Amino acid sequence: MSLPAVVFLVVGLATAAILVVLAFGLLGHVKALGRAVTALSREAEPLVAEIREQGERAQARAIEIQRRQERLRTERERIRTRRERTAKRRRRRSPARG
């Protein structure tokens, strides 16, 4: 075997060994990342549930406010209509001035 072939073989084997080591290292980091994500998910779950509950309560409150606003708007229209009718009656009953 020639010297360049031996050098290429050694460099190739060394590169392959380094790549295997890097792959195992990467696999270890992936496992650690998976455990960290799982732990974070477990820790964040109660907070997410609380935020979801608060959102549902806020939505229910917003709906109630919207309904109340609609009732007030209806009541205001009813009062306005009543005032207009009363004003018309008064104009009809009062003698013409002039």
Buried (B, 14 or more C-beta within 10 A) or exposed (E): EEEEEEEEEEEEEEEEEEEEEEEEEEEEEEEEEEEEEEEEEEEEEEEEEEEEEEEEEEEEEEEEEEEEEEEEEEEEEEEEEEEEEEEEEEEEEEEEEE
